[in-house]
Amino acid sequence: MLNEEKIRNQAKKIMDEFISALDKVPKIKEDFGVERKQFTRKAEKSEYGHEFKKRMLKNAPKVKDDQIQMEKKSW
């Protein structure tokens, strides 16, 4: 139990130092980003056709309803 308390105190100290260091960072005064006339691309016909999708689904470890299923992680 004593070791856990020591680790908590060390972690809190590290976090407090990090937050105080962040307070010293100057604020960004400039706007940043990209302005574009067109934000999306127009759909084009694939040169691979339907075969590409079949190969992708065949190689996927889990497929359901013609879509690849992925594992959702939690932090």
MMTF fields as JSON, N, C-alpha, C and O atoms, coordinates in Angstrom:
{
  "mmtfVersion": "1.0.0",
  "mmtfProducer": "UNKNOWN",
  "numBonds": 299,
  "numAtoms": 300,
  "numGroups": 75,
  "numChains": 1,
  "numModels": 1,
  "chainsPerModel": [1],
  "groupsPerChain": [75],
  "chainIdList": ["A"],
  "bondAtomList": [4, 2, 8, 6, 12, 10, 16, 14, 20, 18, 24, 22, 28, 26, 32, 30, 36, 34, 40, 38, 44, 42, 48, 46, 52, 50, 56, 54, 60, 58, 64, 62, 68, 66, 72, 70, 76, 74, 80, 78, 84, 82, 88, 86, 92, 90, 96, 94, 100, 98, 104, 102, 108, 106, 112, 110, 116, 114, 120, 118, 124, 122, 128, 126, 132, 130, 136, 134, 140, 138, 144, 142, 148, 146, 152, 150, 156, 154, 160, 158, 164, 162, 168, 166, 172, 170, 176, 174, 180, 178, 184, 182, 188, 186, 192, 190, 196, 194, 200, 198, 204, 202, 208, 206, 212, 210, 216, 214, 220, 218, 224, 222, 228, 226, 232, 230, 236, 234, 240, 238, 244, 242, 248, 246, 252, 250, 256, 254, 260, 258, 264, 262, 268, 266, 272, 270, 276, 274, 280, 278, 284, 282, 288, 286, 292, 290, 296, 294],
  "bondOrderList": [1, 1, 1, 1, 1, 1, 1, 1, 1, 1, 1, 1, 1, 1, 1, 1, 1, 1, 1, 1, 1, 1, 1, 1, 1, 1, 1, 1, 1, 1, 1, 1, 1, 1, 1, 1, 1, 1, 1, 1, 1, 1, 1, 1, 1, 1, 1, 1, 1, 1, 1, 1, 1, 1, 1, 1, 1, 1, 1, 1, 1, 1, 1, 1, 1, 1, 1, 1, 1, 1, 1, 1, 1, 1],
  "groupList": [{"groupName": "MET", "atomNameList": ["N", "CA", "C", "O"], "elementList": ["N", "C", "C", "O"], "formalChargeList": [0, 0, 0, 0], "bondAtomList": [1, 0, 2, 1, 3, 2], "bondOrderList": [1, 1, 2], "singleLetterCode": "M", "chemCompType": "L-PEPTIDE LINKING"}, {"groupName": "LEU", "atomNameList": ["N", "CA", "C", "O"], "elementList": ["N", "C", "C", "O"], "formalChargeList": [0, 0, 0, 0], "bondAtomList": [1, 0, 2, 1, 3, 2], "bondOrderList": [1, 1, 2], "singleLetterCode": "L", "chemCompType": "L-PEPTIDE LINKING"}, {"groupName": "ASN", "atomNameList": ["N", "CA", "C", "O"], "elementList": ["N", "C", "C", "O"], "formalChargeList": [0, 0, 0, 0], "bondAtomList": [1, 0, 2, 1, 3, 2], "bondOrderList": [1, 1, 2], "singleLetterCode": "N", "chemCompType": "L-PEPTIDE LINKING"}, {"groupName": "GLU", "atomNameList": ["N", "CA", "C", "O"], "elementList": ["N", "C", "C", "O"], "formalChargeList": [0, 0, 0, 0], "bondAtomList": [1, 0, 2, 1, 3, 2], "bondOrderList": [1, 1, 2], "singleLetterCode": "E", "chemCompType": "L-PEPTIDE LINKING"}, {"groupName": "LYS", "atomNameList": ["N", "CA", "C", "O"], "elementList": ["N", "C", "C", "O"], "formalChargeList": [0, 0, 0, 0], "bondAtomList": [1, 0, 2, 1, 3, 2], "bondOrderList": [1, 1, 2], "singleLetterCode": "K", "chemCompType": "L-PEPTIDE LINKING"}, {"groupName": "ILE", "atomNameList": ["N", "CA", "C", "O"], "elementList": ["N", "C", "C", "O"], "formalChargeList": [0, 0, 0, 0], "bondAtomList": [1, 0, 2, 1, 3, 2], "bondOrderList": [1, 1, 2], "singleLetterCode": "I", "chemCompType": "L-PEPTIDE LINKING"}, {"groupName": "ARG", "atomNameList": ["N", "CA", "C", "O"], "elementList": ["N", "C", "C", "O"], "formalChargeList": [0, 0, 0, 0], "bondAtomList": [1, 0, 2, 1, 3, 2], "bondOrderList": [1, 1, 2], "singleLetterCode": "R", "chemCompType": "L-PEPTIDE LINKING"}, {"groupName": "GLN", "atomNameList": ["N", "CA", "C", "O"], "elementList": ["N", "C", "C", "O"], "formalChargeList": [0, 0, 0, 0], "bondAtomList": [1, 0, 2, 1, 3, 2], "bondOrderList": [1, 1, 2], "singleLetterCode": "Q", "chemCompType": "L-PEPTIDE LINKING"}, {"groupName": "ALA", "atomNameList": ["N", "CA", "C", "O"], "elementList": ["N", "C", "C", "O"], "formalChargeList": [0, 0, 0, 0], "bondAtomList": [1, 0, 2, 1, 3, 2], "bondOrderList": [1, 1, 2], "singleLetterCode": "A", "chemCompType": "L-PEPTIDE LINKING"}, {"groupName": "ASP", "atomNameList": ["N", "CA", "C", "O"], "elementList": ["N", "C", "C", "O"], "formalChargeList": [0, 0, 0, 0], "bondAtomList": [1, 0, 2, 1, 3, 2], "bondOrderList": [1, 1, 2], "singleLetterCode": "D", "chemCompType": "L-PEPTIDE LINKING"}, {"groupName": "PHE", "atomNameList": ["N", "CA", "C", "O"], "elementList": ["N", "C", "C", "O"], "formalChargeList": [0, 0, 0, 0], "bondAtomList": [1, 0, 2, 1, 3, 2], "bondOrderList": [1, 1, 2], "singleLetterCode": "F", "chemCompType": "L-PEPTIDE LINKING"}, {"groupName": "SER", "atomNameList": ["N", "CA", "C", "O"], "elementList": ["N", "C", "C", "O"], "formalChargeList": [0, 0, 0, 0], "bondAtomList": [1, 0, 2, 1, 3, 2], "bondOrderList": [1, 1, 2], "singleLetterCode": "S", "chemCompType": "L-PEPTIDE LINKING"}, {"groupName": "VAL", "atomNameList": ["N", "CA", "C", "O"], "elementList": ["N", "C", "C", "O"], "formalChargeList": [0, 0, 0, 0], "bondAtomList": [1, 0, 2, 1, 3, 2], "bondOrderList": [1, 1, 2], "singleLetterCode": "V", "chemCompType": "L-PEPTIDE LINKING"}, {"groupName": "PRO", "atomNameList": ["N", "CA", "C", "O"], "elementList": ["N", "C", "C", "O"], "formalChargeList": [0, 0, 0, 0], "bondAtomList": [1, 0, 2, 1, 3, 2], "bondOrderList": [1, 1, 2], "singleLetterCode": "P", "chemCompType": "L-PEPTIDE LINKING"}, {"groupName": "GLY", "atomNameList": ["N", "CA", "C", "O"], "elementList": ["N", "C", "C", "O"], "formalChargeList": [0, 0, 0, 0], "bondAtomList": [1, 0, 2, 1, 3, 2], "bondOrderList": [1, 1, 2], "singleLetterCode": "G", "chemCompType": "PEPTIDE LINKING"}, {"groupName": "THR", "atomNameList": ["N", "CA", "C", "O"], "elementList": ["N", "C", "C", "O"], "formalChargeList": [0, 0, 0, 0], "bondAtomList": [1, 0, 2, 1, 3, 2], "bondOrderList": [1, 1, 2], "singleLetterCode": "T", "chemCompType": "L-PEPTIDE LINKING"}, {"groupName": "TYR", "atomNameList": ["N", "CA", "C", "O"], "elementList": ["N", "C", "C", "O"], "formalChargeList": [0, 0, 0, 0], "bondAtomList": [1, 0, 2, 1, 3, 2], "bondOrderList": [1, 1, 2], "singleLetterCode": "Y", "chemCompType": "L-PEPTIDE LINKING"}, {"groupName": "HIS", "atomNameList": ["N", "CA", "C", "O"], "elementList": ["N", "C", "C", "O"], "formalChargeList": [0, 0, 0, 0], "bondAtomList": [1, 0, 2, 1, 3, 2], "bondOrderList": [1, 1, 2], "singleLetterCode": "H", "chemCompType": "L-PEPTIDE LINKING"}, {"groupName": "TRP", "atomNameList": ["N", "CA", "C", "O"], "elementList": ["N", "C", "C", "O"], "formalChargeList": [0, 0, 0, 0], "bondAtomList": [1, 0, 2, 1, 3, 2], "bondOrderList": [1, 1, 2], "singleLetterCode": "W", "chemCompType": "L-PEPTIDE LINKING"}],
  "groupTypeList": [0, 1, 2, 3, 3, 4, 5, 6, 2, 7, 8, 4, 4, 5, 0, 9, 3, 10, 5, 11, 8, 1, 9, 4, 12, 13, 4, 5, 4, 3, 9, 10, 14, 12, 3, 6, 4, 7, 10, 15, 6, 4, 8, 3, 4, 11, 3, 16, 14, 17, 3, 10, 4, 4, 6, 0, 1, 4, 2, 8, 13, 4, 12, 4, 9, 9, 7, 5, 7, 0, 3, 4, 4, 11, 18],
  "groupIdList": [1, 2, 3, 4, 5, 6, 7, 8, 9, 10, 11, 12, 13, 14, 15, 16, 17, 18, 19, 20, 21, 22, 23, 24, 25, 26, 27, 28, 29, 30, 31, 32, 33, 34, 35, 36, 37, 38, 39, 40, 41, 42, 43, 44, 45, 46, 47, 48, 49, 50, 51, 52, 53, 54, 55, 56, 57, 58, 59, 60, 61, 62, 63, 64, 65, 66, 67, 68, 69, 70, 71, 72, 73, 74, 75],
  "secStructList": [7, 2, 2, 2, 2, 2, 2, 2, 2, 2, 2, 2, 2, 2, 2, 2, 2, 2, 2, 2, 2, 2, 2, 6, 1, 7, 7, 7, 7, 1, 7, 7, 7, 7, 7, 7, 1, 7, 7, 1, 7, 7, 7, 7, 7, 7, 1, 1, 6, 2, 2, 2, 2, 2, 2, 2, 2, 2, 2, 1, 1, 7, 3, 3, 6, 6, 3, 3, 7, 7, 7, 7, 7, 7, 7],
  "xCoordList": [0.821, 0.0, 0.865, 0.531, 1.95, 2.849, 3.465, 3.642, 3.789, 4.383, 3.388, 3.773, 2.112, 1.094, 0.964, 0.825, 1.008, 0.912, 2.106, 1.957, 3.268, 4.481, 4.373, 4.734, 3.873, 3.708, 2.687, 2.898, 1.576, 0.56, 1.144, 0.899, 1.912, 2.517, 3.497, 3.536, 4.288, 5.23, 4.475, 4.855, 3.407, 2.616, 1.974, 1.964, 1.436, 0.832, 1.864, 1.574, 3.059, 4.124, 4.493, 4.665, 4.613, 4.943, 3.85, 4.142, 2.598, 1.487, 1.437, 1.207, 1.652, 1.646, 2.759, 2.546, 3.951, 5.066, 4.759, 5.084, 4.133, 3.796, 2.783, 2.926, 1.764, 0.738, 1.333, 0.982, 2.229, 2.838, 3.738, 3.844, 4.388, 5.199, 4.31, 4.692, 3.141, 2.215, 1.717, 1.487, 1.553, 1.101, 2.103, 1.728, 3.368, 4.412, 4.488, 5.123, 3.843, 3.867, 2.987, 1.835, 3.509, 2.691, 1.527, 1.601, 0.47, -0.721, -0.437, 0.336, -1.053, -0.909, -1.793, -2.996, -1.185, -1.916, -2.398, -3.256, -1.855, -2.169, -3.196, -3.263, -3.992, -4.887, -4.068, -3.145, -4.401, -3.703, -4.724, -5.806, -4.369, -5.263, -5.106, -4.242, -5.954, -5.892, -7.275, -8.286, -7.298, -8.549, -8.551, -7.604, -9.609, -9.712, -11.043, -12.035, -11.042, -12.291, -13.157, -14.383, -12.509, -13.242, -12.703, -11.507, -13.584, -13.156, -13.26, -12.624, -14.028, -14.175, -13.857, -13.98, -13.447, -13.171, -14.422, -15.266, -14.523, -15.638, -15.377, -14.24, -16.439, -16.312, -15.913, -16.469, -14.945, -14.497, -14.69, -14.733, -14.8, -14.926, -13.562, -12.538, -13.57, -12.329, -11.778, -12.521, -10.481, -9.863, -9.794, -9.545, -10.018, -9.944, -11.298, -11.372, -12.36, -13.69, -14.091, -13.558, -15.022, -15.56, -14.581, -14.713, -13.627, -12.676, -11.826, -11.486, -11.484, -10.661, -11.376, -10.772, -12.652, -13.424, -13.498, -13.363, -13.711, -13.772, -12.46, -12.467, -11.327, -10.017, -9.795, -9.276, -10.182, -10.011, -10.829, -10.329, -12.077, -12.926, -12.435, -12.576, -11.863, -11.344, -10.122, -9.926, -9.308, -8.108, -8.386, -7.545, -9.535, -9.852, -10.109, -10.71, -9.659, -9.883, -11.354, -11.791, -12.132, -13.556, -14.359, -14.034, -15.417, -16.284, -17.725, -18.105, -18.53, -19.956, -20.714, -20.346, -21.747, -22.58, -21.751, -21.971, -20.817, -20.002, -19.126, -18.773, -18.778, -17.898, -16.871, -17.148, -15.688, -14.643, -14.973, -15.279, -14.912, -15.134, -13.785, -12.85, -13.7, -12.473, -12.733, -13.863, -11.664, -11.764, -11.67, -10.792, -12.559, -12.552, -11.778, -12.09, -10.782, -9.979, -10.5, -11.084, -10.286, -10.623, -9.344, -8.413, -9.31, -8.095, -8.261, -7.345],
  "yCoordList": [-1.192, 0.0, 1.256, 2.241, 1.224, 2.369, 2.661, 3.822, 1.611, 1.77, 2.429, 3.273, 2.046, 2.653, 4.141, 4.943, 4.504, 5.916, 6.704, 7.831, 6.104, 6.755, 6.984, 8.048, 5.979, 6.087, 7.164, 7.95, 7.209, 8.245, 9.637, 10.537, 9.809, 11.117, 11.52, 12.68, 10.553, 10.844, 11.222, 12.163, 10.486, 10.767, 12.148, 12.899, 12.484, 13.8, 14.901, 15.938, 14.692, 15.68, 15.897, 17.035, 14.812, 14.904, 15.664, 16.537, 15.333, 16.006, 17.491, 18.331, 17.815, 19.224, 20.014, 21.147, 19.413, 20.078, 20.279, 21.319, 19.28, 19.38, 20.497, 21.283, 20.568, 21.604, 22.986, 23.928, 23.119, 24.433, 24.808, 25.985, 23.818, 24.092, 24.526, 25.406, 23.926, 24.305, 25.735, 26.446, 26.153, 27.527, 28.554, 29.688, 28.172, 29.089, 29.21, 30.126, 28.29, 28.305, 29.448, 29.559, 30.297, 31.421, 30.929, 29.896, 31.695, 31.366, 31.62, 32.514, 30.846, 31.021, 32.195, 32.205, 33.174, 34.382, 34.332, 35.118, 33.424, 33.366, 32.283, 31.265, 32.534, 31.491, 30.56, 30.995, 29.311, 28.378, 27.444, 27.226, 26.909, 26.016, 26.226, 26.973, 25.556, 25.617, 25.992, 25.414, 26.945, 27.321, 26.703, 26.872, 25.996, 25.356, 25.728, 25.974, 25.764, 26.017, 24.771, 24.851, 23.625, 22.364, 21.459, 21.172, 21.012, 20.216, 18.711, 17.935, 18.298, 16.873, 16.576, 17.432, 15.347, 14.929, 14.318, 13.76, 14.43, 13.808, 12.316, 11.885, 11.535, 10.084, 9.698, 10.188, 8.817, 8.324, 6.819, 6.152, 6.313, 4.877, 4.241, 4.688, 3.203, 2.532, 1.752, 1.109, 1.822, 1.051, -0.431, -1.264, -0.769, -2.163, -2.856, -4.084, -2.078, -2.652, -3.305, -2.968, -4.232, -4.893, -5.936, -6.34, -6.366, -7.392, -6.915, -7.708, -5.649, -5.111, -5.275, -5.71, -4.93, -5.056, -6.517, -6.819, -7.408, -8.839, -9.307, -10.044, -8.876, -9.275, -8.709, -9.403, -7.452, -6.833, -7.575, -7.869, -7.876, -8.583, -10.005, -10.538, -10.613, -11.967, -11.986, -12.949, -10.933, -10.867, -10.398, -10.584, -9.802, -9.271, -10.413, -11.421, -10.265, -11.327, -11.522, -12.653, -10.418, -10.513, -9.642, -8.475, -10.232, -9.501, -9.757, -10.888, -8.692, -8.822, -7.846, -6.676, -8.311, -7.48, -6.755, -5.571, -7.446, -6.897, -5.72, -4.849, -5.709, -4.673, -5.329, -6.351, -4.731, -5.239, -4.841, -3.679, -5.808, -5.535, -5.328, -6.102, -4.273, -3.961, -4.04, -3.893, -4.273, -4.315, -2.906, -2.139, -2.56, -1.244, -1.329, -2.145, -0.488, -0.455, 0.609, 1.602, 0.399, 1.435, 1.859, 1.068, 3.076, 3.609, 3.671, 4.093],
  "zCoordList": [0.0, 0.0, 0.0, -0.658, 0.718, 0.789, -0.576, -0.948, -1.317, -2.649, -3.609, -4.418, -3.521, -4.383, -4.1, -5.024, -2.852, -2.467, -3.015, -3.488, -2.943, -3.451, -4.961, -5.463, -5.673, -7.129, -7.467, -8.392, -6.725, -6.956, -6.764, -7.567, -5.703, -5.43, -6.532, -6.942, -7.01, -8.101, -9.375, -10.072, -9.674, -10.874, -10.779, -11.754, -9.602, -9.418, -9.579, -10.177, -9.056, -9.179, -10.644, -11.081, -11.401, -12.83, -13.576, -14.394, -13.293, -13.98, -13.625, -14.495, -12.35, -11.939, -12.622, -13.056, -12.717, -13.399, -14.878, -15.45, -15.493, -16.913, -17.144, -18.08, -16.298, -16.447, -16.235, -16.947, -15.266, -15.047, -16.226, -16.57, -16.849, -18.035, -19.199, -19.969, -19.336, -20.408, -20.224, -21.202, -18.979, -18.721, -19.227, -19.523, -19.328, -19.774, -21.3, -21.823, -22.003, -23.467, -23.956, -23.538, -24.834, -25.323, -26.177, -26.842, -26.133, -26.924, -28.399, -28.741, -29.259, -30.698, -31.117, -30.855, -31.766, -32.155, -33.599, -34.002, -34.359, -35.783, -36.057, -35.368, -37.086, -37.569, -38.448, -39.137, -38.421, -39.294, -39.92, -39.375, -41.048, -41.769, -43.26, -43.719, -43.992, -45.447, -45.973, -45.573, -46.852, -47.516, -48.909, -49.677, -49.219, -50.53, -51.168, -50.481, -52.477, -53.196, -53.202, -53.128, -53.289, -53.351, -52.238, -52.196, -51.34, -50.201, -50.434, -49.72, -51.39, -51.652, -53.109, -53.986, -53.335, -54.702, -55.316, -54.616, -56.604, -57.303, -57.413, -57.605, -57.289, -57.384, -58.8, -59.782, -58.875, -60.174, -60.22, -59.187, -61.39, -61.546, -61.269, -61.786, -60.455, -60.086, -61.273, -62.014, -61.435, -62.523, -62.175, -63.046, -60.882, -60.455, -60.489, -60.463, -60.548, -60.61, -59.3, -58.243, -59.368, -58.183, -57.627, -56.472, -58.406, -57.971, -56.797, -55.919, -56.772, -55.686, -54.35, -53.37, -54.308, -53.08, -52.638, -51.452, -53.583, -53.259, -52.636, -51.65, -53.215, -52.677, -51.285, -50.41, -51.067, -49.75, -48.699, -47.613, -49.019, -48.062, -47.821, -46.721, -48.843, -48.706, -47.773, -47.033, -47.806, -46.977, -45.554, -44.675, -45.309, -43.984, -42.999, -43.37, -41.741, -40.764, -40.398, -40.185, -40.322, -39.996, -40.961, -41.181, -41.533, -42.462, -42.062, -41.759, -42.064, -41.765, -42.656, -42.751, -43.293, -44.168, -45.219, -45.476, -45.816, -46.896, -46.434, -47.23, -45.127, -44.572, -43.651, -43.023, -43.578, -42.7, -41.269, -40.999, -40.35, -38.934, -38.261, -38.462, -37.463, -36.753, -35.253, -34.788, -34.518, -33.069, -32.514, -32.911, -31.608, -30.998, -29.681, -28.814, -29.552, -28.335, -27.398, -27.831, -26.109, -25.138, -24.432, -24.281, -24.014, -23.394, -21.915, -21.209]
}
